[in-house]
Amino acid sequence: MHNCNYQVEIKNEWVQWVTGDVNKTSLSGLTQAQAVRIIKQQTGSDSSGTVENWGAFDKNNSQHRYILSILRTANIVVKSQKWGEVPDTAGWLNRFLQSPKSPVKKPLKKMSPYEVSKIITALENVSLWKNQI
């Protein structure tokens, strides 16, 4: 919505374009791949992956796996054709890590264990807050 200047009709056109279905207008029904396709089209970024995903994680790192569980608990998820729902690492977590609210401003994979523990504490608080709503 932000990229569409909060204009519903423009957002609806993007959703219809990426899904190929004129009856779909909800952003929540998009897959992560579809959302990325819209953003790349809007920003003009190429498909070479020049935009770094700060939310990319290491599946062998127990702290990173714990972050995934916190995102699930907080219902910060996106739809996946293969897995149903998955934690939103490329969207929400990526934006959070780059935001002023993040205690450490760097990609997750480049953080030390101590820095990741700061992110975990912040995300636990986000989860508590979201579950109280």
N, CA, C and O atoms as CSV, one atom per row, in Angstrom:
chain,resi,resn,atom,element,x,y,z
A,1,MET,N,N,0.828,-1.198,0.000
A,1,MET,CA,C,0.000,0.000,0.000
A,1,MET,C,C,0.868,1.257,0.000
A,1,MET,O,O,0.548,2.238,-0.670
A,2,HIS,N,N,1.966,1.223,0.753
A,2,HIS,CA,C,2.854,2.374,0.803
A,2,HIS,C,C,3.377,2.718,-0.593
A,2,HIS,O,O,3.415,3.887,-0.975
A,3,ASN,N,N,3.776,1.701,-1.347
A,3,ASN,CA,C,4.312,1.927,-2.693
A,3,ASN,C,C,3.255,2.449,-3.655
A,3,ASN,O,O,3.591,2.978,-4.714
A,4,CYS,N,N,1.999,2.310,-3.304
A,4,CYS,CA,C,0.886,2.803,-4.139
A,4,CYS,C,C,0.325,4.110,-3.591
A,4,CYS,O,O,-0.765,4.527,-3.983
A,5,ASN,N,N,1.049,4.754,-2.699
A,5,ASN,CA,C,0.592,5.990,-2.052
A,5,ASN,C,C,-0.771,5.803,-1.386
A,5,ASN,O,O,-1.591,6.720,-1.343
A,6,TYR,N,N,-0.994,4.583,-0.866
A,6,TYR,CA,C,-2.218,4.231,-0.147
A,6,TYR,C,C,-3.483,4.405,-0.990
A,6,TYR,O,O,-4.569,4.634,-0.457
A,7,GLN,N,N,-3.329,4.295,-2.309
A,7,GLN,CA,C,-4.484,4.379,-3.206
A,7,GLN,C,C,-4.948,2.954,-3.528
A,7,GLN,O,O,-4.237,2.185,-4.175
A,8,VAL,N,N,-6.134,2.627,-3.070
A,8,VAL,CA,C,-6.653,1.267,-3.157
A,8,VAL,C,C,-6.765,0.788,-4.600
A,8,VAL,O,O,-6.435,-0.363,-4.887
A,9,GLU,N,N,-7.216,1.630,-5.502
A,9,GLU,CA,C,-7.385,1.205,-6.892
A,9,GLU,C,C,-6.052,0.802,-7.536
A,9,GLU,O,O,-5.992,-0.169,-8.291
A,10,ILE,N,N,-4.996,1.547,-7.235
A,10,ILE,CA,C,-3.683,1.218,-7.784
A,10,ILE,C,C,-3.199,-0.107,-7.199
A,10,ILE,O,O,-2.679,-0.960,-7.917
A,11,LYS,N,N,-3.376,-0.270,-5.891
A,11,LYS,CA,C,-2.996,-1.527,-5.237
A,11,LYS,C,C,-3.749,-2.690,-5.862
A,11,LYS,O,O,-3.161,-3.736,-6.137
A,12,ASN,N,N,-5.057,-2.512,-6.088
A,12,ASN,CA,C,-5.867,-3.574,-6.688
A,12,ASN,C,C,-5.344,-3.969,-8.073
A,12,ASN,O,O,-5.308,-5.151,-8.416
A,13,GLU,N,N,-4.943,-2.978,-8.856
A,13,GLU,CA,C,-4.408,-3.266,-10.194
A,13,GLU,C,C,-3.122,-4.077,-10.114
A,13,GLU,O,O,-2.922,-4.999,-10.905
A,14,TRP,N,N,-2.244,-3.744,-9.160
A,14,TRP,CA,C,-1.006,-4.510,-9.008
A,14,TRP,C,C,-1.298,-5.956,-8.618
A,14,TRP,O,O,-0.688,-6.883,-9.151
A,15,VAL,N,N,-2.230,-6.146,-7.691
A,15,VAL,CA,C,-2.579,-7.510,-7.261
A,15,VAL,C,C,-3.169,-8.291,-8.426
A,15,VAL,O,O,-2.825,-9.454,-8.635
A,16,GLN,N,N,-4.048,-7.660,-9.178
A,16,GLN,CA,C,-4.658,-8.325,-10.334
A,16,GLN,C,C,-3.610,-8.652,-11.388
A,16,GLN,O,O,-3.658,-9.713,-12.011
A,17,TRP,N,N,-2.666,-7.742,-11.588
A,17,TRP,CA,C,-1.608,-7.965,-12.573
A,17,TRP,C,C,-0.753,-9.171,-12.191
A,17,TRP,O,O,-0.501,-10.043,-13.022
A,18,VAL,N,N,-0.305,-9.220,-10.930
A,18,VAL,CA,C,0.626,-10.280,-10.535
A,18,VAL,C,C,-0.064,-11.639,-10.408
A,18,VAL,O,O,0.569,-12.671,-10.629
A,19,THR,N,N,-1.348,-11.652,-10.056
A,19,THR,CA,C,-2.056,-12.926,-9.905
A,19,THR,C,C,-2.685,-13.384,-11.215
A,19,THR,O,O,-2.969,-14.568,-11.394
A,20,GLY,N,N,-2.903,-12.433,-12.135
A,20,GLY,CA,C,-3.580,-12.781,-13.379
A,20,GLY,C,C,-5.062,-13.032,-13.171
A,20,GLY,O,O,-5.712,-13.655,-14.011
A,21,ASP,N,N,-5.598,-12.553,-12.063
A,21,ASP,CA,C,-7.009,-12.778,-11.717
A,21,ASP,C,C,-7.653,-11.436,-11.400
A,21,ASP,O,O,-7.293,-10.785,-10.419
A,22,VAL,N,N,-8.609,-11.022,-12.232
A,22,VAL,CA,C,-9.256,-9.725,-12.044
A,22,VAL,C,C,-10.150,-9.683,-10.815
A,22,VAL,O,O,-10.588,-8.608,-10.407
A,23,ASN,N,N,-10.427,-10.837,-10.220
A,23,ASN,CA,C,-11.272,-10.881,-9.032
A,23,ASN,C,C,-10.480,-10.754,-7.736
A,23,ASN,O,O,-11.067,-10.591,-6.667
A,24,LYS,N,N,-9.164,-10.828,-7.819
A,24,LYS,CA,C,-8.338,-10.737,-6.607
A,24,LYS,C,C,-7.859,-9.312,-6.410
A,24,LYS,O,O,-7.401,-8.658,-7.347
A,25,THR,N,N,-7.973,-8.840,-5.169
A,25,THR,CA,C,-7.518,-7.491,-4.845
A,25,THR,C,C,-6.800,-7.418,-3.494
A,25,THR,O,O,-6.322,-6.349,-3.114
A,26,SER,N,N,-6.716,-8.521,-2.771
A,26,SER,CA,C,-6.150,-8.509,-1.430
A,26,SER,C,C,-4.646,-8.778,-1.435
A,26,SER,O,O,-4.176,-9.734,-2.051
A,27,LEU,N,N,-3.906,-7.926,-0.743
A,27,LEU,CA,C,-2.467,-8.131,-0.601
A,27,LEU,C,C,-2.174,-9.373,0.234
A,27,LEU,O,O,-1.161,-10.039,0.020
A,28,SER,N,N,-3.045,-9.684,1.175
A,28,SER,CA,C,-2.791,-10.822,2.057
A,28,SER,C,C,-2.864,-12.153,1.318
A,28,SER,O,O,-2.371,-13.161,1.823
A,29,GLY,N,N,-3.461,-12.178,0.146
A,29,GLY,CA,C,-3.552,-13.408,-0.632
A,29,GLY,C,C,-2.358,-13.649,-1.536
A,29,GLY,O,O,-2.306,-14.662,-2.233
A,30,LEU,N,N,-1.387,-12.724,-1.536
A,30,LEU,CA,C,-0.222,-12.871,-2.400
A,30,LEU,C,C,0.801,-13.822,-1.798
A,30,LEU,O,O,0.948,-13.915,-0.579
A,31,THR,N,N,1.492,-14.516,-2.665
A,31,THR,CA,C,2.646,-15.294,-2.209
A,31,THR,C,C,3.821,-14.338,-2.067
A,31,THR,O,O,3.783,-13.211,-2.563
A,32,GLN,N,N,4.847,-14.789,-1.398
A,32,GLN,CA,C,6.033,-13.957,-1.249
A,32,GLN,C,C,6.641,-13.650,-2.618
A,32,GLN,O,O,7.079,-12.527,-2.871
A,33,ALA,N,N,6.666,-14.641,-3.490
A,33,ALA,CA,C,7.234,-14.440,-4.827
A,33,ALA,C,C,6.447,-13.379,-5.602
A,33,ALA,O,O,7.032,-12.566,-6.317
A,34,GLN,N,N,5.126,-13.390,-5.456
A,34,GLN,CA,C,4.302,-12.393,-6.144
A,34,GLN,C,C,4.566,-11.000,-5.589
A,34,GLN,O,O,4.668,-10.040,-6.351
A,35,ALA,N,N,4.676,-10.882,-4.282
A,35,ALA,CA,C,4.950,-9.581,-3.668
A,35,ALA,C,C,6.310,-9.052,-4.121
A,35,ALA,O,O,6.452,-7.865,-4.415
A,36,VAL,N,N,7.296,-9.925,-4.176
A,36,VAL,CA,C,8.633,-9.522,-4.632
A,36,VAL,C,C,8.574,-9.074,-6.085
A,36,VAL,O,O,9.229,-8.103,-6.466
A,37,ARG,N,N,7.797,-9.774,-6.891
A,37,ARG,CA,C,7.667,-9.407,-8.312
A,37,ARG,C,C,7.075,-8.000,-8.460
A,37,ARG,O,O,7.532,-7.215,-9.290
A,38,ILE,N,N,6.063,-7.690,-7.656
A,38,ILE,CA,C,5.463,-6.348,-7.701
A,38,ILE,C,C,6.496,-5.301,-7.302
A,38,ILE,O,O,6.656,-4.290,-7.985
A,39,ILE,N,N,7.187,-5.540,-6.210
A,39,ILE,CA,C,8.166,-4.559,-5.724
A,39,ILE,C,C,9.278,-4.348,-6.739
A,39,ILE,O,O,9.699,-3.215,-6.975
A,40,LYS,N,N,9.756,-5.429,-7.340
A,40,LYS,CA,C,10.802,-5.292,-8.357
A,40,LYS,C,C,10.297,-4.487,-9.550
A,40,LYS,O,O,11.031,-3.671,-10.108
A,41,GLN,N,N,9.050,-4.715,-9.939
A,41,GLN,CA,C,8.476,-3.977,-11.061
A,41,GLN,C,C,8.325,-2.499,-10.704
A,41,GLN,O,O,8.606,-1.629,-11.528
A,42,GLN,N,N,7.885,-2.216,-9.483
A,42,GLN,CA,C,7.685,-0.833,-9.062
A,42,GLN,C,C,8.997,-0.066,-8.924
A,42,GLN,O,O,9.079,1.112,-9.271
A,43,THR,N,N,10.014,-0.745,-8.416
A,43,THR,CA,C,11.283,-0.061,-8.158
A,43,THR,C,C,12.231,-0.107,-9.336
A,43,THR,O,O,13.226,0.618,-9.368
A,44,GLY,N,N,11.927,-0.961,-10.309
A,44,GLY,CA,C,12.793,-1.079,-11.463
A,44,GLY,C,C,14.053,-1.872,-11.193
A,44,GLY,O,O,14.992,-1.846,-11.989
A,45,SER,N,N,14.081,-2.590,-10.055
A,45,SER,CA,C,15.280,-3.387,-9.760
A,45,SER,C,C,15.306,-4.600,-10.666
A,45,SER,O,O,14.264,-5.142,-11.033
A,46,ASP,N,N,16.504,-5.016,-11.020
A,46,ASP,CA,C,16.637,-6.161,-11.911
A,46,ASP,C,C,16.527,-7.456,-11.110
A,46,ASP,O,O,16.425,-7.426,-9.884
A,47,SER,N,N,16.546,-8.563,-11.789
A,47,SER,CA,C,16.392,-9.850,-11.126
A,47,SER,C,C,17.724,-10.441,-10.692
A,47,SER,O,O,17.786,-11.617,-10.333
A,48,SER,N,N,18.782,-9.657,-10.718
A,48,SER,CA,C,20.096,-10.178,-10.336
A,48,SER,C,C,20.276,-10.263,-8.838
A,48,SER,O,O,21.301,-10.756,-8.368
A,49,GLY,N,N,19.299,-9.791,-8.072
A,49,GLY,CA,C,19.384,-9.888,-6.619
A,49,GLY,C,C,20.290,-8.838,-6.002
A,49,GLY,O,O,20.933,-9.099,-4.985
A,50,THR,N,N,20.351,-7.659,-6.596
A,50,THR,CA,C,21.235,-6.628,-6.081
A,50,THR,C,C,20.747,-6.071,-4.750
A,50,THR,O,O,21.538,-5.490,-4.007
A,51,VAL,N,N,19.478,-6.230,-4.433
A,51,VAL,CA,C,18.942,-5.771,-3.160
A,51,VAL,C,C,19.134,-6.886,-2.144
A,51,VAL,O,O,18.609,-7.986,-2.313
A,52,GLU,N,N,19.885,-6.599,-1.090
A,52,GLU,CA,C,20.199,-7.616,-0.090
A,52,GLU,C,C,19.026,-7.802,0.861
A,52,GLU,O,O,18.441,-6.827,1.334
A,53,ASN,N,N,18.687,-9.048,1.139
A,53,ASN,CA,C,17.647,-9.378,2.099
A,53,ASN,C,C,18.293,-9.503,3.472
A,53,ASN,O,O,18.973,-10.491,3.750
A,54,TRP,N,N,18.089,-8.514,4.329
A,54,TRP,CA,C,18.682,-8.517,5.660
A,54,TRP,C,C,18.066,-9.604,6.531
A,54,TRP,O,O,18.644,-9.976,7.553
A,55,GLY,N,N,16.905,-10.117,6.143
A,55,GLY,CA,C,16.239,-11.151,6.925
A,55,GLY,C,C,16.646,-12.566,6.539
A,55,GLY,O,O,16.134,-13.529,7.110
A,56,ALA,N,N,17.559,-12.712,5.581
A,56,ALA,CA,C,18.022,-14.047,5.191
A,56,ALA,C,C,18.672,-14.706,6.404
A,56,ALA,O,O,19.402,-14.063,7.158
A,57,PHE,N,N,18.397,-15.992,6.579
A,57,PHE,CA,C,18.858,-16.678,7.777
A,57,PHE,C,C,19.634,-17.945,7.426
A,57,PHE,O,O,19.580,-18.437,6.299
A,58,ASP,N,N,20.344,-18.451,8.407
A,58,ASP,CA,C,21.105,-19.686,8.282
A,58,ASP,C,C,20.328,-20.779,9.001
A,58,ASP,O,O,20.197,-20.739,10.225
A,59,LYS,N,N,19.814,-21.750,8.264
A,59,LYS,CA,C,18.981,-22.800,8.865
A,59,LYS,C,C,19.745,-23.659,9.863
A,59,LYS,O,O,19.130,-24.362,10.665
A,60,ASN,N,N,21.069,-23.615,9.830
A,60,ASN,CA,C,21.881,-24.393,10.763
A,60,ASN,C,C,22.219,-23.619,12.043
A,60,ASN,O,O,22.845,-24.166,12.951
A,61,ASN,N,N,21.812,-22.360,12.117
A,61,ASN,CA,C,22.085,-21.521,13.279
A,61,ASN,C,C,20.869,-21.568,14.205
A,61,ASN,O,O,19.771,-21.173,13.811
A,62,SER,N,N,21.063,-22.048,15.430
A,62,SER,CA,C,19.931,-22.204,16.347
A,62,SER,C,C,19.281,-20.862,16.699
A,62,SER,O,O,18.067,-20.803,16.897
A,63,GLN,N,N,20.066,-19.791,16.781
A,63,GLN,CA,C,19.480,-18.478,17.056
A,63,GLN,C,C,18.574,-18.045,15.899
A,63,GLN,O,O,17.502,-17.484,16.127
A,64,HIS,N,N,18.993,-18.298,14.684
A,64,HIS,CA,C,18.195,-17.919,13.517
A,64,HIS,C,C,16.900,-18.745,13.484
A,64,HIS,O,O,15.836,-18.217,13.159
A,65,ARG,N,N,16.989,-20.023,13.816
A,65,ARG,CA,C,15.783,-20.863,13.855
A,65,ARG,C,C,14.831,-20.373,14.940
A,65,ARG,O,O,13.614,-20.420,14.761
A,66,TYR,N,N,15.369,-19.907,16.055
A,66,TYR,CA,C,14.527,-19.373,17.119
A,66,TYR,C,C,13.804,-18.102,16.647
A,66,TYR,O,O,12.637,-17.888,16.976
A,67,ILE,N,N,14.496,-17.277,15.884
A,67,ILE,CA,C,13.862,-16.074,15.321
A,67,ILE,C,C,12.672,-16.477,14.448
A,67,ILE,O,O,11.620,-15.839,14.497
A,68,LEU,N,N,12.837,-17.536,13.651
A,68,LEU,CA,C,11.726,-18.016,12.826
A,68,LEU,C,C,10.537,-18.409,13.694
A,68,LEU,O,O,9.393,-18.114,13.351
A,69,SER,N,N,10.802,-19.071,14.813
A,69,SER,CA,C,9.701,-19.488,15.690
A,69,SER,C,C,9.020,-18.280,16.328
A,69,SER,O,O,7.804,-18.286,16.519
A,70,ILE,N,N,9.789,-17.249,16.657
A,70,ILE,CA,C,9.188,-16.028,17.214
A,70,ILE,C,C,8.270,-15.387,16.176
A,70,ILE,O,O,7.163,-14.961,16.506
A,71,LEU,N,N,8.725,-15.315,14.918
A,71,LEU,CA,C,7.899,-14.719,13.858
A,71,LEU,C,C,6.602,-15.501,13.692
A,71,LEU,O,O,5.539,-14.909,13.509
A,72,ARG,N,N,6.683,-16.827,13.755
A,72,ARG,CA,C,5.468,-17.649,13.655
A,72,ARG,C,C,4.529,-17.376,14.825
A,72,ARG,O,O,3.323,-17.218,14.631
A,73,THR,N,N,5.073,-17.322,16.028
A,73,THR,CA,C,4.269,-17.065,17.224
A,73,THR,C,C,3.565,-15.714,17.127
A,73,THR,O,O,2.422,-15.565,17.559
A,74,ALA,N,N,4.254,-14.743,16.562
A,74,ALA,CA,C,3.695,-13.395,16.415
A,74,ALA,C,C,2.796,-13.283,15.187
A,74,ALA,O,O,2.256,-12.213,14.906
A,75,ASN,N,N,2.636,-14.380,14.459
A,75,ASN,CA,C,1.837,-14.418,13.229
A,75,ASN,C,C,2.376,-13.454,12.175
A,75,ASN,O,O,1.611,-12.826,11.444
A,76,ILE,N,N,3.683,-13.348,12.107
A,76,ILE,CA,C,4.341,-12.554,11.070
A,76,ILE,C,C,4.761,-13.552,10.000
A,76,ILE,O,O,5.908,-13.995,9.945
A,77,VAL,N,N,3.793,-13.891,9.151
A,77,VAL,CA,C,3.978,-14.949,8.164
A,77,VAL,C,C,3.457,-14.501,6.804
A,77,VAL,O,O,2.685,-13.548,6.697
A,78,VAL,N,N,3.896,-15.210,5.769
A,78,VAL,CA,C,3.384,-15.008,4.420
A,78,VAL,C,C,2.994,-16.369,3.859
A,78,VAL,O,O,3.487,-17.406,4.302
A,79,LYS,N,N,2.122,-16.347,2.900
A,79,LYS,CA,C,1.692,-17.587,2.272
A,79,LYS,C,C,2.805,-18.124,1.368
A,79,LYS,O,O,3.526,-17.369,0.716
A,80,SER,N,N,2.916,-19.439,1.354
A,80,SER,CA,C,3.887,-20.123,0.509
A,80,SER,C,C,3.170,-21.251,-0.203
A,80,SER,O,O,2.449,-22.029,0.421
A,81,GLN,N,N,3.369,-21.343,-1.520
A,81,GLN,CA,C,2.719,-22.414,-2.270
A,81,GLN,C,C,3.230,-23.771,-1.816
A,81,GLN,O,O,2.480,-24.747,-1.801
A,82,LYS,N,N,4.497,-23.836,-1.450
A,82,LYS,CA,C,5.101,-25.113,-1.080
A,82,LYS,C,C,4.856,-25.488,0.382
A,82,LYS,O,O,4.599,-26.652,0.688
A,83,TRP,N,N,4.936,-24.498,1.294
A,83,TRP,CA,C,4.898,-24.789,2.726
A,83,TRP,C,C,3.652,-24.287,3.445
A,83,TRP,O,O,3.552,-24.455,4.661
A,84,GLY,N,N,2.708,-23.684,2.751
A,84,GLY,CA,C,1.512,-23.150,3.412
A,84,GLY,C,C,1.784,-21.734,3.895
A,84,GLY,O,O,1.509,-20.765,3.188
A,85,GLU,N,N,2.325,-21.620,5.097
A,85,GLU,CA,C,2.726,-20.331,5.648
A,85,GLU,C,C,4.160,-20.439,6.150
A,85,GLU,O,O,4.563,-21.454,6.719
A,86,VAL,N,N,4.911,-19.380,5.927
A,86,VAL,CA,C,6.298,-19.339,6.396
A,86,VAL,C,C,6.550,-17.985,7.058
A,86,VAL,O,O,5.879,-17.007,6.730
A,87,PRO,N,N,7.507,-17.913,7.984
A,87,PRO,CA,C,7.837,-16.625,8.592
A,87,PRO,C,C,8.259,-15.616,7.518
A,87,PRO,O,O,8.959,-15.965,6.567
A,88,ASP,N,N,7.830,-14.381,7.679
A,88,ASP,CA,C,8.092,-13.342,6.683
A,88,ASP,C,C,9.478,-12.729,6.891
A,88,ASP,O,O,9.614,-11.647,7.461
A,89,THR,N,N,10.495,-13.435,6.421
A,89,THR,CA,C,11.872,-12.956,6.580
A,89,THR,C,C,12.260,-11.952,5.506
A,89,THR,O,O,13.006,-11.011,5.777
A,90,ALA,N,N,11.763,-12.144,4.290
A,90,ALA,CA,C,12.144,-11.254,3.182
A,90,ALA,C,C,11.374,-9.939,3.215
A,90,ALA,O,O,11.813,-8.948,2.633
A,91,GLY,N,N,10.245,-9.926,3.884
A,91,GLY,CA,C,9.433,-8.719,3.965
A,91,GLY,C,C,9.577,-8.035,5.318
A,91,GLY,O,O,10.369,-7.108,5.489
A,92,TRP,N,N,8.788,-8.520,6.274
A,92,TRP,CA,C,8.707,-7.867,7.573
A,92,TRP,C,C,10.048,-7.829,8.290
A,92,TRP,O,O,10.483,-6.760,8.720
A,93,LEU,N,N,10.718,-8.984,8.431
A,93,LEU,CA,C,11.988,-9.021,9.161
A,93,LEU,C,C,13.048,-8.172,8.459
A,93,LEU,O,O,13.807,-7.461,9.118
A,94,ASN,N,N,13.105,-8.239,7.146
A,94,ASN,CA,C,14.041,-7.422,6.369
A,94,ASN,C,C,13.838,-5.940,6.676
A,94,ASN,O,O,14.798,-5.218,6.943
A,95,ARG,N,N,12.578,-5.491,6.636
A,95,ARG,CA,C,12.286,-4.075,6.922
A,95,ARG,C,C,12.602,-3.725,8.375
A,95,ARG,O,O,13.148,-2.658,8.656
A,96,PHE,N,N,12.254,-4.634,9.304
A,96,PHE,CA,C,12.515,-4.377,10.723
A,96,PHE,C,C,14.007,-4.178,10.980
A,96,PHE,O,O,14.398,-3.238,11.672
A,97,LEU,N,N,14.833,-5.051,10.432
A,97,LEU,CA,C,16.275,-4.966,10.668
A,97,LEU,C,C,16.874,-3.676,10.117
A,97,LEU,O,O,17.908,-3.219,10.603
A,98,GLN,N,N,16.240,-3.092,9.119
A,98,GLN,CA,C,16.728,-1.845,8.528
A,98,GLN,C,C,16.095,-0.610,9.159
A,98,GLN,O,O,16.483,0.517,8.850
A,99,SER,N,N,15.125,-0.819,10.039
A,99,SER,CA,C,14.369,0.301,10.608
A,99,SER,C,C,15.058,0.881,11.838
A,99,SER,O,O,15.950,0.256,12.413
A,100,PRO,N,N,14.642,2.071,12.233
A,100,PRO,CA,C,15.184,2.676,13.460
A,100,PRO,C,C,14.841,1.872,14.718
A,100,PRO,O,O,15.493,2.041,15.748
A,101,LYS,N,N,13.832,1.004,14.651
A,101,LYS,CA,C,13.428,0.217,15.821
A,101,LYS,C,C,14.330,-0.988,16.066
A,101,LYS,O,O,14.268,-1.601,17.132
A,102,SER,N,N,15.159,-1.327,15.100
A,102,SER,CA,C,16.046,-2.477,15.258
A,102,SER,C,C,17.243,-2.098,16.132
A,102,SER,O,O,17.865,-1.059,15.912
A,103,PRO,N,N,17.571,-2.941,17.131
A,103,PRO,CA,C,18.723,-2.630,17.971
A,103,PRO,C,C,20.068,-2.841,17.275
A,103,PRO,O,O,21.088,-2.329,17.737
A,104,VAL,N,N,20.080,-3.583,16.180
A,104,VAL,CA,C,21.306,-3.815,15.409
A,104,VAL,C,C,20.974,-3.590,13.942
A,104,VAL,O,O,20.079,-4.245,13.408
A,105,LYS,N,N,21.668,-2.686,13.287
A,105,LYS,CA,C,21.375,-2.328,11.898
A,105,LYS,C,C,22.343,-3.003,10.944
A,105,LYS,O,O,23.258,-2.368,10.420
A,106,LYS,N,N,22.134,-4.296,10.720
A,106,LYS,CA,C,22.937,-5.029,9.744
A,106,LYS,C,C,22.199,-6.311,9.399
A,106,LYS,O,O,21.309,-6.731,10.138
A,107,PRO,N,N,22.560,-6.942,8.274
A,107,PRO,CA,C,21.910,-8.197,7.887
A,107,PRO,C,C,22.110,-9.279,8.952
A,107,PRO,O,O,23.161,-9.360,9.587
A,108,LEU,N,N,21.089,-10.098,9.130
A,108,LEU,CA,C,21.095,-11.149,10.140
A,108,LEU,C,C,22.314,-12.059,10.020
A,108,LEU,O,O,22.936,-12.402,11.025
A,109,LYS,N,N,22.652,-12.448,8.803
A,109,LYS,CA,C,23.785,-13.363,8.603
A,109,LYS,C,C,25.137,-12.733,8.949
A,109,LYS,O,O,26.121,-13.452,9.124
A,110,LYS,N,N,25.197,-11.418,9.049
A,110,LYS,CA,C,26.457,-10.740,9.354
A,110,LYS,C,C,26.573,-10.370,10.834
A,110,LYS,O,O,27.554,-9.750,11.246
A,111,MET,N,N,25.571,-10.750,11.633
A,111,MET,CA,C,25.570,-10.408,13.055
A,111,MET,C,C,26.332,-11.444,13.868
A,111,MET,O,O,26.370,-12.629,13.537
A,112,SER,N,N,26.938,-10.953,14.942
A,112,SER,CA,C,27.575,-11.848,15.908
A,112,SER,C,C,26.470,-12.481,16.767
A,112,SER,O,O,25.345,-11.980,16.784
A,113,PRO,N,N,26.774,-13.567,17.472
A,113,PRO,CA,C,25.762,-14.163,18.358
A,113,PRO,C,C,25.209,-13.165,19.377
A,113,PRO,O,O,24.022,-13.198,19.700
A,114,TYR,N,N,26.066,-12.282,19.879
A,114,TYR,CA,C,25.599,-11.270,20.831
A,114,TYR,C,C,24.595,-10.319,20.165
A,114,TYR,O,O,23.570,-9.982,20.756
A,115,GLU,N,N,24.892,-9.895,18.947
A,115,GLU,CA,C,23.986,-8.992,18.226
A,115,GLU,C,C,22.662,-9.693,17.922
A,115,GLU,O,O,21.599,-9.081,18.030
A,116,VAL,N,N,22.719,-10.967,17.544
A,116,VAL,CA,C,21.487,-11.712,17.272
A,116,VAL,C,C,20.652,-11.815,18.538
A,116,VAL,O,O,19.423,-11.770,18.470
A,117,SER,N,N,21.296,-11.954,19.695
A,117,SER,CA,C,20.535,-12.032,20.948
A,117,SER,C,C,19.770,-10.733,21.209
A,117,SER,O,O,18.681,-10.765,21.782
A,118,LYS,N,N,20.323,-9.605,20.801
A,118,LYS,CA,C,19.604,-8.328,20.929
A,118,LYS,C,C,18.361,-8.325,20.030
A,118,LYS,O,O,17.298,-7.852,20.432
A,119,ILE,N,N,18.506,-8.854,18.818
A,119,ILE,CA,C,17.361,-8.935,17.897
A,119,ILE,C,C,16.300,-9.859,18.478
A,119,ILE,O,O,15.107,-9.560,18.416
A,120,ILE,N,N,16.736,-10.980,19.041
A,120,ILE,CA,C,15.796,-11.935,19.640
A,120,ILE,C,C,14.984,-11.261,20.745
A,120,ILE,O,O,13.766,-11.425,20.804
A,121,THR,N,N,15.645,-10.512,21.612
A,121,THR,CA,C,14.938,-9.815,22.689
A,121,THR,C,C,13.909,-8.845,22.123
A,121,THR,O,O,12.776,-8.789,22.602
A,122,ALA,N,N,14.295,-8.089,21.114
A,122,ALA,CA,C,13.360,-7.137,20.496
A,122,ALA,C,C,12.172,-7.868,19.875
A,122,ALA,O,O,11.028,-7.436,20.023
A,123,LEU,N,N,12.441,-8.980,19.177
A,123,LEU,CA,C,11.355,-9.725,18.534
A,123,LEU,C,C,10.448,-10.408,19.555
A,123,LEU,O,O,9.243,-10.517,19.331
A,124,GLU,N,N,11.005,-10.862,20.658
A,124,GLU,CA,C,10.165,-11.433,21.722
A,124,GLU,C,C,9.194,-10.382,22.236
A,124,GLU,O,O,8.032,-10.686,22.506
A,125,ASN,N,N,9.666,-9.140,22.372
A,125,ASN,CA,C,8.787,-8.052,22.811
A,125,ASN,C,C,7.722,-7.741,21.767
A,125,ASN,O,O,6.574,-7.463,22.115
A,126,VAL,N,N,8.095,-7.786,20.492
A,126,VAL,CA,C,7.118,-7.589,19.411
A,126,VAL,C,C,6.059,-8.682,19.483
A,126,VAL,O,O,4.867,-8.403,19.348
A,127,SER,N,N,6.485,-9.915,19.696
A,127,SER,CA,C,5.567,-11.041,19.772
A,127,SER,C,C,4.603,-10.869,20.942
A,127,SER,O,O,3.401,-11.090,20.794
A,128,LEU,N,N,5.122,-10.479,22.097
A,128,LEU,CA,C,4.256,-10.248,23.257
A,128,LEU,C,C,3.216,-9.172,22.946
A,128,LEU,O,O,2.034,-9.324,23.252
A,129,TRP,N,N,3.680,-8.085,22.332
A,129,TRP,CA,C,2.783,-6.987,21.995
A,129,TRP,C,C,1.708,-7.434,21.007
A,129,TRP,O,O,0.530,-7.130,21.196
A,130,LYS,N,N,2.105,-8.155,19.955
A,130,LYS,CA,C,1.149,-8.585,18.937
A,130,LYS,C,C,0.152,-9.585,19.494
A,130,LYS,O,O,-1.001,-9.602,19.061
A,131,ASN,N,N,0.557,-10.408,20.430
A,131,ASN,CA,C,-0.344,-11.407,21.002
A,131,ASN,C,C,-1.286,-10.824,22.038
A,131,ASN,O,O,-2.242,-11.487,22.442
A,132,GLN,N,N,-1.034,-9.580,22.484
A,132,GLN,CA,C,-1.947,-8.906,23.408
A,132,GLN,C,C,-3.068,-8.199,22.676
A,132,GLN,O,O,-4.104,-7.886,23.263
A,133,ILE,N,N,-2.868,-7.955,21.421
A,133,ILE,CA,C,-3.868,-7.211,20.626
A,133,ILE,C,C,-5.092,-8.055,20.401
A,133,ILE,O,O,-6.041,-7.607,19.756
